[in-house]
């Protein structure tokens, strides 16, 4: 039987933590940074966790973990 392939675009965007949560980095921090204020850029610098159980299950299927 065929194995499930990893969705490579998702694997680059989502990371699994040791406790099983899914970690993501914020978008909008690559270009046009001169137009964004310092507070917005500072908050975009960090990472965050995905909360919804439904979304977590879907992402876990995509990254095959």
PQR file with spaces between the fields and no chain letter, atoms N, CA, C, O and H, PARSE charges and radii, in Angstrom:
ATOM       1  N    UNK     1       0.830   -1.184    0.000 -0.4000 1.5000
ATOM       2  CA   UNK     1       0.000    0.000    0.000 -0.0000 2.0000
ATOM       3  C    UNK     1       0.878    1.254    0.000  0.5500 1.7000
ATOM       4  O    UNK     1       1.942    1.277    0.618 -0.5500 1.4000
ATOM       5  N    UNK     2       0.425    2.281   -0.693 -0.4000 1.5000
ATOM       6  CA   UNK     2       1.208    3.505   -0.812 -0.0000 2.0000
ATOM       7  C    UNK     2       1.255    4.262    0.508  0.5500 1.7000
ATOM       8  O    UNK     2       0.303    4.251    1.288 -0.5500 1.4000
ATOM       9  H    UNK     2      -0.440    2.262   -1.195  0.4000 1.0000
ATOM      10  N    UNK     3       2.391    4.920    0.738 -0.4000 1.5000
ATOM      11  CA   UNK     3       2.542    5.735    1.942 -0.0000 2.0000
ATOM      12  C    UNK     3       2.031    7.144    1.663  0.5500 1.7000
ATOM      13  O    UNK     3       1.940    7.560    0.508 -0.5500 1.4000
ATOM      14  H    UNK     3       3.165    4.929    0.105  0.4000 1.0000
ATOM      15  N    UNK     4       1.700    7.870    2.718 -0.4000 1.5000
ATOM      16  CA   UNK     4       1.262    9.257    2.573 -0.0000 2.0000
ATOM      17  C    UNK     4       2.500   10.135    2.438  0.5500 1.7000
ATOM      18  O    UNK     4       3.421   10.054    3.251 -0.5500 1.4000
ATOM      19  H    UNK     4       1.774    7.532    3.656  0.4000 1.0000
ATOM      20  N    UNK     5       2.512   10.976    1.402 -0.4000 1.5000
ATOM      21  CA   UNK     5       3.644   11.856    1.201 -0.0000 2.0000
ATOM      22  C    UNK     5       3.497   13.117    2.052  0.5500 1.7000
ATOM      23  O    UNK     5       2.389   13.576    2.329 -0.5500 1.4000
ATOM      24  H    UNK     5       1.763   11.042    0.742  0.4000 1.0000
ATOM      25  N    UNK     6       4.639   13.658    2.455 -0.4000 1.5000
ATOM      26  CA   UNK     6       4.664   14.915    3.188 -0.0000 2.0000
ATOM      27  C    UNK     6       4.357   16.059    2.240  0.5500 1.7000
ATOM      28  O    UNK     6       4.895   16.113    1.134 -0.5500 1.4000
ATOM      29  H    UNK     6       5.539   13.285    2.230  0.4000 1.0000
ATOM      30  N    UNK     7       3.496   16.971    2.663 -0.4000 1.5000
ATOM      31  CA   UNK     7       3.207   18.179    1.890 -0.0000 2.0000
ATOM      32  C    UNK     7       4.338   19.159    2.194  0.5500 1.7000
ATOM      33  O    UNK     7       4.382   19.746    3.276 -0.5500 1.4000
ATOM      34  H    UNK     7       3.059   16.927    3.561  0.4000 1.0000
ATOM      35  N    UNK     8       5.244   19.334    1.245 -0.4000 1.5000
ATOM      36  CA   UNK     8       6.482   20.050    1.491 -0.0000 2.0000
ATOM      37  C    UNK     8       6.272   21.518    1.842  0.5500 1.7000
ATOM      38  O    UNK     8       7.006   22.059    2.670 -0.5500 1.4000
ATOM      39  H    UNK     8       5.209   18.857    0.367  0.4000 1.0000
ATOM      40  N    UNK     9       5.287   22.175    1.233 -0.4000 1.5000
ATOM      41  CA   UNK     9       5.023   23.580    1.556 -0.0000 2.0000
ATOM      42  C    UNK     9       4.587   23.718    3.013  0.5500 1.7000
ATOM      43  O    UNK     9       4.970   24.672    3.691 -0.5500 1.4000
ATOM      44  H    UNK     9       4.690   21.735    0.561  0.4000 1.0000
ATOM      45  N    UNK    10       3.785   22.763    3.494 -0.4000 1.5000
ATOM      46  CA   UNK    10       3.342   22.798    4.892 -0.0000 2.0000
ATOM      47  C    UNK    10       4.491   22.451    5.835  0.5500 1.7000
ATOM      48  O    UNK    10       4.601   23.027    6.917 -0.5500 1.4000
ATOM      49  H    UNK    10       3.474   21.989    2.943  0.4000 1.0000
ATOM      50  N    UNK    11       5.331   21.529    5.436 -0.4000 1.5000
ATOM      51  CA   UNK    11       6.447   21.116    6.279 -0.0000 2.0000
ATOM      52  C    UNK    11       7.415   22.263    6.520  0.5500 1.7000
ATOM      53  O    UNK    11       8.076   22.305    7.558 -0.5500 1.4000
ATOM      54  H    UNK    11       5.241   21.061    4.556  0.4000 1.0000
ATOM      55  N    UNK    12       7.510   23.202    5.568 -0.4000 1.5000
ATOM      56  CA   UNK    12       8.387   24.359    5.734 -0.0000 2.0000
ATOM      57  C    UNK    12       7.765   25.421    6.634  0.5500 1.7000
ATOM      58  O    UNK    12       8.485   26.240    7.205 -0.5500 1.4000
ATOM      59  H    UNK    12       6.974   23.168    4.725  0.4000 1.0000
ATOM      60  N    UNK    13       6.453   25.421    6.767 -0.4000 1.5000
ATOM      61  CA   UNK    13       5.761   26.470    7.517 -0.0000 2.0000
ATOM      62  C    UNK    13       5.408   26.073    8.943  0.5500 1.7000
ATOM      63  O    UNK    13       5.345   26.931    9.824 -0.5500 1.4000
ATOM      64  H    UNK    13       5.868   24.756    6.303  0.4000 1.0000
ATOM      65  N    UNK    14       5.178   24.794    9.182 -0.4000 1.5000
ATOM      66  CA   UNK    14       4.741   24.315   10.488 -0.0000 2.0000
ATOM      67  C    UNK    14       5.800   23.412   11.093  0.5500 1.7000
ATOM      68  O    UNK    14       6.448   22.637   10.391 -0.5500 1.4000
ATOM      69  H    UNK    14       5.229   24.097    8.466  0.4000 1.0000
ATOM      70  N    UNK    15       5.967   23.521   12.404 -0.4000 1.5000
ATOM      71  CA   UNK    15       6.930   22.680   13.108 -0.0000 2.0000
ATOM      72  C    UNK    15       6.247   22.081   14.331  0.5500 1.7000
ATOM      73  O    UNK    15       5.446   22.742   14.992 -0.5500 1.4000
ATOM      74  H    UNK    15       5.440   24.151   12.974  0.4000 1.0000
ATOM      75  N    UNK    16       6.562   20.851   14.619 -0.4000 1.5000
ATOM      76  CA   UNK    16       5.984   20.155   15.757 -0.0000 2.0000
ATOM      77  C    UNK    16       6.901   20.335   16.965  0.5500 1.7000
ATOM      78  O    UNK    16       8.108   20.112   16.864 -0.5500 1.4000
ATOM      79  H    UNK    16       7.213   20.314   14.082  0.4000 1.0000
ATOM      80  N    UNK    17       6.341   20.736   18.105 -0.4000 1.5000
ATOM      81  CA   UNK    17       7.131   20.884   19.316 -0.0000 2.0000
ATOM      82  C    UNK    17       7.224   19.536   20.031  0.5500 1.7000
ATOM      83  O    UNK    17       6.585   18.564   19.630 -0.5500 1.4000
ATOM      84  H    UNK    17       5.361   20.917   18.188  0.4000 1.0000
ATOM      85  N    UNK    18       8.010   19.492   21.071 -0.4000 1.5000
ATOM      86  CA   UNK    18       8.179   18.263   21.822 -0.0000 2.0000
ATOM      87  C    UNK    18       6.902   17.800   22.495  0.5500 1.7000
ATOM      88  O    UNK    18       6.691   16.600   22.673 -0.5500 1.4000
ATOM      89  H    UNK    18       8.529   20.282   21.398  0.4000 1.0000
ATOM      90  N    UNK    19       6.045   18.746   22.872 -0.4000 1.5000
ATOM      91  CA   UNK    19       4.799   18.386   23.544 -0.0000 2.0000
ATOM      92  C    UNK    19       3.672   18.095   22.564  0.5500 1.7000
ATOM      93  O    UNK    19       2.558   17.780   22.982 -0.5500 1.4000
ATOM      94  H    UNK    19       6.216   19.720   22.728  0.4000 1.0000
ATOM      95  N    UNK    20       3.948   18.197   21.248 -0.4000 1.5000
ATOM      96  CA   UNK    20       2.955   17.846   20.242 -0.0000 2.0000
ATOM      97  C    UNK    20       2.163   19.015   19.684  0.5500 1.7000
ATOM      98  O    UNK    20       1.295   18.819   18.833 -0.5500 1.4000
ATOM      99  H    UNK    20       4.853   18.453   20.908  0.4000 1.0000
ATOM     100  N    UNK    21       2.446   20.229   20.148 -0.4000 1.5000
ATOM     101  CA   UNK    21       1.769   21.407   19.610 -0.0000 2.0000
ATOM     102  C    UNK    21       2.397   21.784   18.268  0.5500 1.7000
ATOM     103  O    UNK    21       3.522   21.387   17.962 -0.5500 1.4000
ATOM     104  H    UNK    21       3.151   20.388   20.839  0.4000 1.0000
ATOM     105  N    UNK    22       1.657   22.552   17.480 -0.4000 1.5000
ATOM     106  CA   UNK    22       2.171   22.975   16.177 -0.0000 2.0000
ATOM     107  C    UNK    22       2.546   24.445   16.238  0.5500 1.7000
ATOM     108  O    UNK    22       1.732   25.296   16.598 -0.5500 1.4000
ATOM     109  H    UNK    22       0.743   22.874   17.729  0.4000 1.0000
ATOM     110  N    UNK    23       3.788   24.728   15.882 -0.4000 1.5000
ATOM     111  CA   UNK    23       4.345   26.066   15.982 -0.0000 2.0000
ATOM     112  C    UNK    23       4.429   26.680   14.592  0.5500 1.7000
ATOM     113  O    UNK    23       4.811   26.007   13.635 -0.5500 1.4000
ATOM     114  H    UNK    23       4.449   24.037   15.589  0.4000 1.0000
ATOM     115  N    UNK    24       4.072   27.961   14.479 -0.4000 1.5000
ATOM     116  CA   UNK    24       4.161   28.664   13.204 -0.0000 2.0000
ATOM     117  C    UNK    24       4.857   30.005   13.418  0.5500 1.7000
ATOM     118  O    UNK    24       4.860   30.553   14.520 -0.5500 1.4000
ATOM     119  H    UNK    24       3.761   28.507   15.256  0.4000 1.0000
ATOM     120  N    UNK    25       5.438   30.512   12.355 -0.4000 1.5000
ATOM     121  CA   UNK    25       6.013   31.852   12.377 -0.0000 2.0000
ATOM     122  C    UNK    25       5.087   32.784   11.616  0.5500 1.7000
ATOM     123  O    UNK    25       4.419   32.368   10.670 -0.5500 1.4000
ATOM     124  H    UNK    25       5.436   30.067   11.460  0.4000 1.0000
ATOM     125  N    UNK    26       5.049   34.040   12.028 -0.4000 1.5000
ATOM     126  CA   UNK    26       4.147   34.999   11.413 -0.0000 2.0000
ATOM     127  C    UNK    26       4.588   35.376   10.006  0.5500 1.7000
ATOM     128  O    UNK    26       5.777   35.381    9.687 -0.5500 1.4000
ATOM     129  H    UNK    26       5.592   34.378   12.797  0.4000 1.0000
ATOM     130  N    UNK    27       3.607   35.688    9.179 -0.4000 1.5000
ATOM     131  CA   UNK    27       3.894   36.181    7.830 -0.0000 2.0000
ATOM     132  C    UNK    27       4.030   37.701    7.883  0.5500 1.7000
ATOM     133  O    UNK    27       3.935   38.299    8.954 -0.5500 1.4000
ATOM     134  H    UNK    27       2.641   35.684    9.438  0.4000 1.0000
ATOM     135  N    UNK    28       4.249   38.316    6.740 -0.4000 1.5000
ATOM     136  CA   UNK    28       4.353   39.782    6.590 -0.0000 2.0000
ATOM     137  C    UNK    28       5.593   40.366    7.260  0.5500 1.7000
ATOM     138  O    UNK    28       5.553   41.501    7.734 -0.5500 1.4000
ATOM     139  H    UNK    28       4.326   37.830    5.869  0.4000 1.0000
ATOM     140  N    UNK    29       6.686   39.620    7.307 -0.4000 1.5000
ATOM     141  CA   UNK    29       7.905   40.161    7.907 -0.0000 2.0000
ATOM     142  C    UNK    29       9.092   40.002    6.956  0.5500 1.7000
ATOM     143  O    UNK    29      10.223   39.798    7.397 -0.5500 1.4000
ATOM     144  H    UNK    29       6.718   38.698    6.921  0.4000 1.0000
ATOM     145  N    UNK    30       8.830   40.095    5.657 -0.4000 1.5000
ATOM     146  CA   UNK    30       9.885   39.904    4.663 -0.0000 2.0000
ATOM     147  C    UNK    30      10.251   41.183    3.911  0.5500 1.7000
ATOM     148  O    UNK    30      11.431   41.472    3.710 -0.5500 1.4000
ATOM     149  H    UNK    30       7.911   40.261    5.299  0.4000 1.0000
ATOM     150  N    UNK    31       9.253   41.937    3.503 -0.4000 1.5000
ATOM     151  CA   UNK    31       9.552   43.140    2.703 -0.0000 2.0000
ATOM     152  C    UNK    31       8.576   44.246    3.064  0.5500 1.7000
ATOM     153  O    UNK    31       7.613   44.020    3.798 -0.5500 1.4000
ATOM     154  H    UNK    31       8.295   41.702    3.667  0.4000 1.0000
ATOM     155  N    UNK    32       8.825   45.439    2.549 -0.4000 1.5000
ATOM     156  CA   UNK    32       8.053   46.648    2.872 -0.0000 2.0000
ATOM     157  C    UNK    32       8.061   46.923    4.368  0.5500 1.7000
ATOM     158  O    UNK    32       7.050   47.335    4.936 -0.5500 1.4000
ATOM     159  H    UNK    32       9.606   45.623    1.953  0.4000 1.0000
ATOM     160  N    UNK    33       9.200   46.694    5.001 -0.4000 1.5000
ATOM     161  CA   UNK    33       9.280   46.851    6.452 -0.0000 2.0000
ATOM     162  C    UNK    33       9.344   48.309    6.875  0.5500 1.7000
ATOM     163  O    UNK    33       9.089   48.637    8.034 -0.5500 1.4000
ATOM     164  H    UNK    33      10.021   46.359    4.540  0.4000 1.0000
ATOM     165  N    UNK    34       9.684   49.189    5.931 -0.4000 1.5000
ATOM     166  CA   UNK    34       9.737   50.610    6.258 -0.0000 2.0000
ATOM     167  C    UNK    34       8.366   51.201    6.510  0.5500 1.7000
ATOM     168  O    UNK    34       8.248   52.232    7.172 -0.5500 1.4000
ATOM     169  H    UNK    34       9.891   48.923    4.989  0.4000 1.0000
ATOM     170  N    UNK    35       7.328   50.565    5.992 -0.4000 1.5000
ATOM     171  CA   UNK    35       5.972   51.082    6.161 -0.0000 2.0000
ATOM     172  C    UNK    35       5.326   50.597    7.459  0.5500 1.7000
ATOM     173  O    UNK    35       4.327   51.161    7.906 -0.5500 1.4000
ATOM     174  H    UNK    35       7.424   49.728    5.454  0.4000 1.0000
ATOM     175  N    UNK    36       5.886   49.571    8.054 -0.4000 1.5000
ATOM     176  CA   UNK    36       5.283   48.989    9.254 -0.0000 2.0000
ATOM     177  C    UNK    36       5.944   49.599   10.491  0.5500 1.7000
ATOM     178  O    UNK    36       7.148   49.856   10.496 -0.5500 1.4000
ATOM     179  H    UNK    36       6.698   49.113    7.691  0.4000 1.0000
ATOM     180  N    UNK    37       5.156   49.825   11.527 -0.4000 1.5000
ATOM     181  CA   UNK    37       5.743   50.429   12.722 -0.0000 2.0000
ATOM     182  C    UNK    37       6.507   49.384   13.539  0.5500 1.7000
ATOM     183  O    UNK    37       6.364   48.180   13.325 -0.5500 1.4000
ATOM     184  H    UNK    37       4.179   49.616   11.523  0.4000 1.0000
ATOM     185  N    UNK    38       7.314   49.870   14.471 -0.4000 1.5000
ATOM     186  CA   UNK    38       8.231   49.005   15.212 -0.0000 2.0000
ATOM     187  C    UNK    38       7.491   47.972   16.045  0.5500 1.7000
ATOM     188  O    UNK    38       7.945   46.834   16.159 -0.5500 1.4000
ATOM     189  H    UNK    38       7.430   50.849   14.644  0.4000 1.0000
ATOM     190  N    UNK    39       6.361   48.349   16.629 -0.4000 1.5000
ATOM     191  CA   UNK    39       5.603   47.409   17.462 -0.0000 2.0000
ATOM     192  C    UNK    39       5.094   46.240   16.640  0.5500 1.7000
ATOM     193  O    UNK    39       5.154   45.090   17.076 -0.5500 1.4000
ATOM     194  H    UNK    39       5.993   49.274   16.537  0.4000 1.0000
ATOM     195  N    UNK    40       4.593   46.537   15.449 -0.4000 1.5000
ATOM     196  CA   UNK    40       4.070   45.479   14.573 -0.0000 2.0000
ATOM     197  C    UNK    40       5.186   44.525   14.151  0.5500 1.7000
ATOM     198  O    UNK    40       5.003   43.308   14.167 -0.5500 1.4000
ATOM     199  H    UNK    40       4.544   47.471   15.095  0.4000 1.0000
ATOM     200  N    UNK    41       6.350   45.078   13.771 -0.4000 1.5000
ATOM     201  CA   UNK    41       7.481   44.239   13.355 -0.0000 2.0000
ATOM     202  C    UNK    41       7.999   43.396   14.518  0.5500 1.7000
ATOM     203  O    UNK    41       8.402   42.249   14.324 -0.5500 1.4000
ATOM     204  H    UNK    41       6.499   46.067   13.757  0.4000 1.0000
ATOM     205  N    UNK    42       7.987   43.959   15.717 -0.4000 1.5000
ATOM     206  CA   UNK    42       8.456   43.240   16.896 -0.0000 2.0000
ATOM     207  C    UNK    42       7.557   42.044   17.208  0.5500 1.7000
ATOM     208  O    UNK    42       8.050   40.976   17.573 -0.5500 1.4000
ATOM     209  H    UNK    42       7.659   44.891   15.874  0.4000 1.0000
ATOM     210  N    UNK    43       6.254   42.216   17.068 -0.4000 1.5000
ATOM     211  CA   UNK    43       5.326   41.120   17.326 -0.0000 2.0000
ATOM     212  C    UNK    43       5.360   40.068   16.223  0.5500 1.7000
ATOM     213  O    UNK    43       5.118   38.890   16.487 -0.5500 1.4000
ATOM     214  H    UNK    43       5.853   43.083   16.772  0.4000 1.0000
ATOM     215  N    UNK    44       5.656   40.477   14.997 -0.4000 1.5000
ATOM     216  CA   UNK    44       5.743   39.521   13.895 -0.0000 2.0000
ATOM     217  C    UNK    44       7.011   38.671   13.971  0.5500 1.7000
ATOM     218  O    UNK    44       7.093   37.608   13.356 -0.5500 1.4000
ATOM     219  H    UNK    44       5.852   41.434   14.783  0.4000 1.0000
ATOM     220  N    UNK    45       7.998   39.149   14.730 -0.4000 1.5000
ATOM     221  CA   UNK    45       9.274   38.450   14.812 -0.0000 2.0000
ATOM     222  C    UNK    45       9.141   37.090   15.494  0.5500 1.7000
ATOM     223  O    UNK    45       9.831   36.142   15.122 -0.5500 1.4000
ATOM     224  H    UNK    45       7.932   40.013   15.229  0.4000 1.0000
ATOM     225  N    UNK    46       8.275   36.989   16.471 -0.4000 1.5000
ATOM     226  CA   UNK    46       8.163   35.766   17.250 -0.0000 2.0000
ATOM     227  C    UNK    46       7.321   34.697   16.577  0.5500 1.7000
ATOM     228  O    UNK    46       6.835   34.882   15.462 -0.5500 1.4000
ATOM     229  H    UNK    46       7.714   37.760   16.773  0.4000 1.0000
ATOM     230  N    UNK    47       7.157   33.592   17.256 -0.4000 1.5000
ATOM     231  CA   UNK    47       6.343   32.498   16.750 -0.0000 2.0000
ATOM     232  C    UNK    47       5.086   32.370   17.598  0.5500 1.7000
ATOM     233  O    UNK    47       4.967   33.006   18.645 -0.5500 1.4000
ATOM     234  H    UNK    47       7.552   33.442   18.162  0.4000 1.0000
ATOM     235  N    UNK    48       4.155   31.550   17.145 -0.4000 1.5000
ATOM     236  CA   UNK    48       2.944   31.295   17.927 -0.0000 2.0000
ATOM     237  C    UNK    48       2.512   29.849   17.705  0.5500 1.7000
ATOM     238  O    UNK    48       3.029   29.157   16.829 -0.5500 1.4000
ATOM     239  H    UNK    48       4.252   31.033   16.294  0.4000 1.0000
ATOM     240  N    UNK    49       1.565   29.414   18.509 -0.4000 1.5000
ATOM     241  CA   UNK    49       1.055   28.049   18.428 -0.0000 2.0000
ATOM     242  C    UNK    49      -0.322   28.051   17.781  0.5500 1.7000
ATOM     243  O    UNK    49      -1.078   29.012   17.925 -0.5500 1.4000
ATOM     244  H    UNK    49       1.145   29.976   19.221  0.4000 1.0000
ATOM     245  N    UNK    50      -0.650   26.976   17.067 -0.4000 1.5000
ATOM     246  CA   UNK    50      -1.980   26.813   16.502 -0.0000 2.0000
ATOM     247  C    UNK    50      -2.880   26.251   17.595  0.5500 1.7000
ATOM     248  O    UNK    50      -2.509   25.289   18.269 -0.5500 1.4000
ATOM     249  H    UNK    50      -0.036   26.196   16.949  0.4000 1.0000
ATOM     250  N    UNK    51      -4.053   26.839   17.776 -0.4000 1.5000
ATOM     251  CA   UNK    51      -4.914   26.460   18.887 -0.0000 2.0000
ATOM     252  C    UNK    51      -5.969   25.415   18.532  0.5500 1.7000
ATOM     253  O    UNK    51      -6.134   24.433   19.256 -0.5500 1.4000
ATOM     254  H    UNK    51      -4.354   27.620   17.229  0.4000 1.0000
ATOM     255  N    UNK    52      -6.679   25.614   17.431 -0.4000 1.5000
ATOM     256  CA   UNK    52      -7.839   24.793   17.119 -0.0000 2.0000
ATOM     257  C    UNK    52      -7.455   23.331   16.903  0.5500 1.7000
ATOM     258  O    UNK    52      -6.484   23.035   16.207 -0.5500 1.4000
ATOM     259  H    UNK    52      -6.545   26.411   16.843  0.4000 1.0000
ATOM     260  N    UNK    53      -8.215   22.425   17.500 -0.4000 1.5000
ATOM     261  CA   UNK    53      -7.940   20.995   17.388 -0.0000 2.0000
ATOM     262  C    UNK    53      -8.144   20.510   15.951  0.5500 1.7000
ATOM     263  O    UNK    53      -7.400   19.650   15.480 -0.5500 1.4000
ATOM     264  H    UNK    53      -9.004   22.666   18.065  0.4000 1.0000
ATOM     265  N    UNK    54      -9.142   21.053   15.255 -0.4000 1.5000
ATOM     266  CA   UNK    54      -9.422   20.654   13.874 -0.0000 2.0000
ATOM     267  C    UNK    54      -8.260   21.028   12.960  0.5500 1.7000
ATOM     268  O    UNK    54      -7.817   20.223   12.141 -0.5500 1.4000
ATOM     269  H    UNK    54      -9.746   21.752   15.638  0.4000 1.0000
ATOM     270  N    UNK    55      -7.775   22.252   13.108 -0.4000 1.5000
ATOM     271  CA   UNK    55      -6.659   22.714   12.284 -0.0000 2.0000
ATOM     272  C    UNK    55      -5.404   21.909   12.600  0.5500 1.7000
ATOM     273  O    UNK    55      -4.645   21.553   11.699 -0.5500 1.4000
ATOM     274  H    UNK    55      -8.134   22.906   13.773  0.4000 1.0000
ATOM     275  N    UNK    56      -5.190   21.625   13.872 -0.4000 1.5000
ATOM     276  CA   UNK    56      -4.019   20.853   14.286 -0.0000 2.0000
ATOM     277  C    UNK    56      -4.022   19.468   13.651  0.5500 1.7000
ATOM     278  O    UNK    56      -2.983   18.995   13.191 -0.5500 1.4000
ATOM     279  H    UNK    56      -5.807   21.914   14.604  0.4000 1.0000
ATOM     280  N    UNK    57      -5.174   18.819   13.622 -0.4000 1.5000
ATOM     281  CA   UNK    57      -5.273   17.484   13.024 -0.0000 2.0000
ATOM     282  C    UNK    57      -4.981   17.545   11.537  0.5500 1.7000
ATOM     283  O    UNK    57      -4.290   16.674   11.008 -0.5500 1.4000
ATOM     284  H    UNK    57      -6.018   19.203   13.996  0.4000 1.0000
ATOM     285  N    UNK    58      -5.495   18.563   10.850 -0.4000 1.5000
ATOM     286  CA   UNK    58      -5.264   18.692    9.404 -0.0000 2.0000
ATOM     287  C    UNK    58      -3.791   18.946    9.102  0.5500 1.7000
ATOM     288  O    UNK    58      -3.239   18.356    8.173 -0.5500 1.4000
ATOM     289  H    UNK    58      -6.056   19.270   11.280  0.4000 1.0000
ATOM     290  N    UNK    59      -3.157   19.809    9.870 -0.4000 1.5000
ATOM     291  CA   UNK    59      -1.746   20.126    9.643 -0.0000 2.0000
ATOM     292  C    UNK    59      -0.883   18.900    9.933  0.5500 1.7000
ATOM     293  O    UNK    59       0.084   18.631    9.220 -0.5500 1.4000
ATOM     294  H    UNK    59      -3.605   20.289   10.625  0.4000 1.0000
ATOM     295  N    UNK    60      -1.237   18.160   10.983 -0.4000 1.5000
ATOM     296  CA   UNK    60      -0.465   16.967   11.339 -0.0000 2.0000
ATOM     297  C    UNK    60      -0.496   15.928   10.215  0.5500 1.7000
ATOM     298  O    UNK    60       0.491   15.235    9.968 -0.5500 1.4000
ATOM     299  H    UNK    60      -2.023   18.379   11.562  0.4000 1.0000
ATOM     300  N    UNK    61      -1.656   15.831    9.532 -0.4000 1.5000
ATOM     301  CA   UNK    61      -1.753   14.932    8.376 -0.0000 2.0000
ATOM     302  C    UNK    61      -0.845   15.397    7.242  0.5500 1.7000
ATOM     303  O    UNK    61      -0.200   14.582    6.582 -0.5500 1.4000
ATOM     304  H    UNK    61      -2.458   16.394    9.733  0.4000 1.0000
ATOM     305  N    UNK    62      -0.797   16.717    7.016 -0.4000 1.5000
ATOM     306  CA   UNK    62       0.007   17.256    5.934 -0.0000 2.0000
ATOM     307  C    UNK    62       1.509   17.050    6.162  0.5500 1.7000
ATOM     308  O    UNK    62       2.255   16.747    5.231 -0.5500 1.4000
ATOM     309  H    UNK    62      -1.320   17.379    7.552  0.4000 1.0000
ATOM     310  N    UNK    63       1.935   17.221    7.415 -0.4000 1.5000
ATOM     311  CA   UNK    63       3.367   17.086    7.680 -0.0000 2.0000
ATOM     312  C    UNK    63       3.733   15.666    8.121  0.5500 1.7000
ATOM     313  O    UNK    63       4.895   15.381    8.409 -0.5500 1.4000
ATOM     314  H    UNK    63       1.329   17.467    8.171  0.4000 1.0000
ATOM     315  N    UNK    64       2.735   14.776    8.173 -0.4000 1.5000
ATOM     316  CA   UNK    64       2.939   13.338    8.424 -0.0000 2.0000
ATOM     317  C    UNK    64       3.664   13.058    9.728  0.5500 1.7000
ATOM     318  O    UNK    64       4.629   12.293    9.759 -0.5500 1.4000
ATOM     319  H    UNK    64       1.791   15.007    7.939  0.4000 1.0000
ATOM     320  N    UNK    65       3.197   13.683   10.809 -0.4000 1.5000
ATOM     321  CA   UNK    65       3.813   13.397   12.127 -0.0000 2.0000
ATOM     322  C    UNK    65       2.730   13.186   13.145  0.5500 1.7000
ATOM     323  O    UNK    65       3.022   12.935   14.314 -0.5500 1.4000
ATOM     324  H    UNK    65       2.414   14.304   10.784  0.4000 1.0000
